[in-house]
Amino acid sequence: MKRILVTGGAGFVNSHLCERLLSEGNNVVCIDNYYFTGNKQNISHLINNQIKRKNI
């Protein structure tokens, strides 16, 4: 298991990348400021089940 940082993880493409990495058993840290294409809805199902949400 690897710990992987995904920047812009709430965007359309990277949210799918986060799903894939998690399904492979990796520990994923997703960072996004939701400014441009990021959307909380893209990763909401991951936050509830697999990602711990923290404000930084």
A tleap script that builds the chain and sets N, CA, C and O, in Angstrom:
source leaprc.protein.ff14SB
mol = sequence {
  NMET LYS ARG ILE LEU VAL THR GLY GLY ALA
  GLY PHE VAL ASN SER HIE LEU CYS GLU ARG
  LEU LEU SER GLU GLY ASN ASN VAL VAL CYS
  ILE ASP ASN TYR TYR PHE THR GLY ASN LYS
  GLN ASN ILE SER HIE LEU ILE ASN ASN GLN
  ILE LYS ARG LYS ASN CILE
}
set mol.1.N position { 0.846 -1.176 0.000 }
set mol.1.CA position { 0.000 0.000 0.000 }
set mol.1.C position { 0.888 1.234 0.000 }
set mol.1.O position { 1.845 1.333 0.768 }
set mol.2.N position { 0.552 2.172 -0.875 }
set mol.2.CA position { 1.286 3.425 -0.968 }
set mol.2.C position { 0.413 4.568 -0.475 }
set mol.2.O position { -0.814 4.484 -0.534 }
set mol.3.N position { 1.030 5.625 0.006 }
set mol.3.CA position { 0.319 6.862 0.320 }
set mol.3.C position { 0.578 7.802 -0.857 }
set mol.3.O position { 1.724 8.130 -1.164 }
set mol.4.N position { -0.509 8.232 -1.513 }
set mol.4.CA position { -0.405 9.011 -2.743 }
set mol.4.C position { -1.138 10.336 -2.575 }
set mol.4.O position { -2.278 10.371 -2.113 }
set mol.5.N position { -0.477 11.424 -2.953 }
set mol.5.CA position { -1.069 12.761 -2.920 }
set mol.5.C position { -1.615 13.085 -4.305 }
set mol.5.O position { -0.898 12.989 -5.301 }
set mol.6.N position { -2.891 13.471 -4.363 }
set mol.6.CA position { -3.508 13.893 -5.624 }
set mol.6.C position { -3.914 15.348 -5.472 }
set mol.6.O position { -4.818 15.667 -4.700 }
set mol.7.N position { -3.250 16.231 -6.205 }
set mol.7.CA position { -3.620 17.644 -6.164 }
set mol.7.C position { -4.719 17.881 -7.190 }
set mol.7.O position { -4.694 17.314 -8.283 }
set mol.8.N position { -5.675 18.715 -6.834 }
set mol.8.CA position { -6.822 18.932 -7.709 }
set mol.8.C position { -7.719 17.705 -7.745 }
set mol.8.O position { -8.352 17.420 -8.761 }
set mol.9.N position { -7.770 16.988 -6.644 }
set mol.9.CA position { -8.456 15.696 -6.592 }
set mol.9.C position { -9.960 15.742 -6.726 }
set mol.9.O position { -10.579 14.706 -6.970 }
set mol.10.N position { -10.573 16.908 -6.576 }
set mol.10.CA position { -12.027 16.999 -6.707 }
set mol.10.C position { -12.454 17.384 -8.120 }
set mol.10.O position { -13.645 17.549 -8.383 }
set mol.11.N position { -11.504 17.527 -9.020 }
set mol.11.CA position { -11.838 17.797 -10.421 }
set mol.11.C position { -12.352 16.532 -11.090 }
set mol.11.O position { -12.259 15.442 -10.524 }
set mol.12.N position { -12.891 16.676 -12.288 }
set mol.12.CA position { -13.503 15.536 -12.973 }
set mol.12.C position { -12.521 14.391 -13.188 }
set mol.12.O position { -12.809 13.253 -12.820 }
set mol.13.N position { -11.379 14.676 -13.773 }
set mol.13.CA position { -10.417 13.616 -14.091 }
set mol.13.C position { -9.785 13.047 -12.827 }
set mol.13.O position { -9.737 11.829 -12.659 }
set mol.14.N position { -9.300 13.907 -11.939 }
set mol.14.CA position { -8.592 13.418 -10.761 }
set mol.14.C position { -9.499 12.747 -9.741 }
set mol.14.O position { -9.022 11.938 -8.946 }
set mol.15.N position { -10.795 13.057 -9.737 }
set mol.15.CA position { -11.695 12.334 -8.841 }
set mol.15.C position { -11.782 10.869 -9.262 }
set mol.15.O position { -11.883 9.980 -8.416 }
set mol.16.N position { -11.742 10.622 -10.565 }
set mol.16.CA position { -11.727 9.238 -11.053 }
set mol.16.C position { -10.393 8.569 -10.736 }
set mol.16.O position { -10.342 7.373 -10.450 }
set mol.17.N position { -9.326 9.341 -10.791 }
set mol.17.CA position { -8.018 8.816 -10.403 }
set mol.17.C position { -8.027 8.407 -8.936 }
set mol.17.O position { -7.506 7.348 -8.587 }
set mol.18.N position { -8.614 9.235 -8.071 }
set mol.18.CA position { -8.714 8.901 -6.645 }
set mol.18.C position { -9.479 7.598 -6.450 }
set mol.18.O position { -9.064 6.746 -5.664 }
set mol.19.N position { -10.589 7.440 -7.157 }
set mol.19.CA position { -11.364 6.198 -7.065 }
set mol.19.C position { -10.513 4.999 -7.438 }
set mol.19.O position { -10.519 3.986 -6.740 }
set mol.20.N position { -9.787 5.111 -8.528 }
set mol.20.CA position { -8.957 4.005 -9.013 }
set mol.20.C position { -7.860 3.647 -8.013 }
set mol.20.O position { -7.637 2.475 -7.709 }
set mol.21.N position { -7.182 4.671 -7.509 }
set mol.21.CA position { -6.099 4.437 -6.552 }
set mol.21.C position { -6.623 3.804 -5.269 }
set mol.21.O position { -5.977 2.918 -4.710 }
set mol.22.N position { -7.780 4.245 -4.799 }
set mol.22.CA position { -8.375 3.654 -3.597 }
set mol.22.C position { -8.785 2.203 -3.840 }
set mol.22.O position { -8.613 1.352 -2.967 }
set mol.23.N position { -9.327 1.923 -5.023 }
set mol.23.CA position { -9.752 0.554 -5.326 }
set mol.23.C position { -8.569 -0.406 -5.384 }
set mol.23.O position { -8.725 -1.612 -5.197 }
set mol.24.N position { -7.384 0.145 -5.646 }
set mol.24.CA position { -6.168 -0.665 -5.669 }
set mol.24.C position { -5.557 -0.821 -4.281 }
set mol.24.O position { -4.516 -1.460 -4.129 }
set mol.25.N position { -6.209 -0.232 -3.251 }
set mol.25.CA position { -5.753 -0.404 -1.886 }
set mol.25.C position { -4.778 0.654 -1.403 }
set mol.25.O position { -4.157 0.484 -0.354 }
set mol.26.N position { -4.632 1.732 -2.139 }
set mol.26.CA position { -3.707 2.796 -1.745 }
set mol.26.C position { -4.356 3.753 -0.761 }
set mol.26.O position { -5.581 3.862 -0.699 }
set mol.27.N position { -3.525 4.442 0.004 }
set mol.27.CA position { -3.963 5.501 0.898 }
set mol.27.C position { -3.848 6.800 0.110 }
set mol.27.O position { -2.749 7.197 -0.277 }
set mol.28.N position { -4.983 7.467 -0.129 }
set mol.28.CA position { -5.004 8.637 -1.000 }
set mol.28.C position { -5.273 9.903 -0.196 }
set mol.28.O position { -6.213 9.962 0.597 }
set mol.29.N position { -4.436 10.910 -0.411 }
set mol.29.CA position { -4.644 12.231 0.162 }
set mol.29.C position { -5.022 13.139 -1.002 }
set mol.29.O position { -4.258 13.304 -1.953 }
set mol.30.N position { -6.205 13.720 -0.909 }
set mol.30.CA position { -6.737 14.560 -1.977 }
set mol.30.C position { -6.749 16.009 -1.512 }
set mol.30.O position { -7.306 16.328 -0.461 }
set mol.31.N position { -6.130 16.884 -2.302 }
set mol.31.CA position { -6.121 18.311 -1.989 }
set mol.31.C position { -6.767 19.060 -3.146 }
set mol.31.O position { -6.412 18.859 -4.308 }
set mol.32.N position { -7.720 19.925 -2.815 }
set mol.32.CA position { -8.374 20.735 -3.842 }
set mol.32.C position { -8.955 21.974 -3.185 }
set mol.32.O position { -9.490 21.898 -2.079 }
set mol.33.N position { -8.856 23.113 -3.854 }
set mol.33.CA position { -9.427 24.339 -3.306 }
set mol.33.C position { -10.800 24.643 -3.905 }
set mol.33.O position { -11.401 25.665 -3.574 }
set mol.34.N position { -11.300 23.778 -4.775 }
set mol.34.CA position { -12.617 23.919 -5.417 }
set mol.34.C position { -12.736 25.221 -6.195 }
set mol.34.O position { -13.847 25.722 -6.368 }
set mol.35.N position { -11.635 25.783 -6.667 }
set mol.35.CA position { -11.660 27.091 -7.325 }
set mol.35.C position { -12.067 27.007 -8.798 }
set mol.35.O position { -12.929 27.767 -9.240 }
set mol.36.N position { -11.467 26.107 -9.553 }
set mol.36.CA position { -11.695 26.108 -10.994 }
set mol.36.C position { -12.665 24.997 -11.405 }
set mol.36.O position { -13.838 25.276 -11.655 }
set mol.37.N position { -12.212 23.767 -11.477 }
set mol.37.CA position { -13.099 22.678 -11.892 }
set mol.37.C position { -13.436 21.748 -10.748 }
set mol.37.O position { -14.260 20.848 -10.915 }
set mol.38.N position { -12.827 21.935 -9.596 }
set mol.38.CA position { -13.098 21.056 -8.460 }
set mol.38.C position { -14.526 21.204 -7.965 }
set mol.38.O position { -15.089 22.298 -7.955 }
set mol.39.N position { -15.098 20.080 -7.555 }
set mol.39.CA position { -16.464 20.082 -7.067 }
set mol.39.C position { -16.585 19.011 -5.984 }
set mol.39.O position { -16.211 17.860 -6.208 }
set mol.40.N position { -17.098 19.378 -4.829 }
set mol.40.CA position { -17.224 18.420 -3.726 }
set mol.40.C position { -18.080 17.221 -4.114 }
set mol.40.O position { -17.886 16.125 -3.589 }
set mol.41.N position { -19.018 17.418 -5.023 }
set mol.41.CA position { -19.879 16.312 -5.444 }
set mol.41.C position { -19.089 15.218 -6.147 }
set mol.41.O position { -19.497 14.056 -6.125 }
set mol.42.N position { -17.968 15.563 -6.770 }
set mol.42.CA position { -17.158 14.561 -7.467 }
set mol.42.C position { -16.530 13.554 -6.515 }
set mol.42.O position { -16.242 12.424 -6.909 }
set mol.43.N position { -16.313 13.959 -5.254 }
set mol.43.CA position { -15.651 13.056 -4.314 }
set mol.43.C position { -16.482 12.788 -3.060 }
set mol.43.O position { -15.991 12.160 -2.121 }
set mol.44.N position { -17.730 13.252 -3.030 }
set mol.44.CA position { -18.547 13.113 -1.823 }
set mol.44.C position { -18.720 11.651 -1.408 }
set mol.44.O position { -18.715 11.343 -0.217 }
set mol.45.N position { -18.872 10.762 -2.367 }
set mol.45.CA position { -19.027 9.345 -2.032 }
set mol.45.C position { -17.738 8.749 -1.474 }
set mol.45.O position { -17.785 7.755 -0.750 }
set mol.46.N position { -16.610 9.329 -1.793 }
set mol.46.CA position { -15.333 8.860 -1.250 }
set mol.46.C position { -15.099 9.417 0.146 }
set mol.46.O position { -14.532 8.731 0.997 }
set mol.47.N position { -15.529 10.650 0.393 }
set mol.47.CA position { -15.351 11.257 1.710 }
set mol.47.C position { -16.114 10.467 2.760 }
set mol.47.O position { -15.598 10.230 3.852 }
set mol.48.N position { -17.323 10.062 2.446 }
set mol.48.CA position { -18.156 9.339 3.407 }
set mol.48.C position { -17.598 7.968 3.745 }
set mol.48.O position { -17.785 7.489 4.863 }
set mol.49.N position { -16.922 7.332 2.814 }
set mol.49.CA position { -16.507 5.954 3.013 }
set mol.49.C position { -15.014 5.765 3.232 }
set mol.49.O position { -14.618 4.908 4.021 }
set mol.50.N position { -14.177 6.542 2.554 }
set mol.50.CA position { -12.770 6.196 2.524 }
set mol.50.C position { -11.811 7.335 2.806 }
set mol.50.O position { -10.653 7.085 3.140 }
set mol.51.N position { -12.245 8.555 2.685 }
set mol.51.CA position { -11.338 9.694 2.861 }
set mol.51.C position { -11.717 10.463 4.116 }
set mol.51.O position { -12.892 10.756 4.340 }
set mol.52.N position { -10.742 10.784 4.918 }
set mol.52.CA position { -10.987 11.633 6.082 }
set mol.52.C position { -10.868 13.071 5.628 }
set mol.52.O position { -9.879 13.468 5.012 }
set mol.53.N position { -11.887 13.840 5.942 }
set mol.53.CA position { -11.906 15.236 5.517 }
set mol.53.C position { -11.315 16.104 6.612 }
set mol.53.O position { -11.711 16.017 7.775 }
set mol.54.N position { -10.362 16.945 6.227 }
set mol.54.CA position { -9.737 17.860 7.161 }
set mol.54.C position { -9.577 19.208 6.479 }
set mol.54.O position { -9.271 19.277 5.289 }
set mol.55.N position { -9.782 20.264 7.226 }
set mol.55.CA position { -9.541 21.610 6.714 }
set mol.55.C position { -8.107 21.990 7.009 }
set mol.55.O position { -7.606 21.751 8.108 }
set mol.56.N position { -7.445 22.582 6.028 }
set mol.56.CA position { -6.075 23.038 6.230 }
set mol.56.C position { -5.954 24.499 5.890 }
set mol.56.O position { -4.868 25.069 5.997 }
savepdb mol mol.pdb
quit
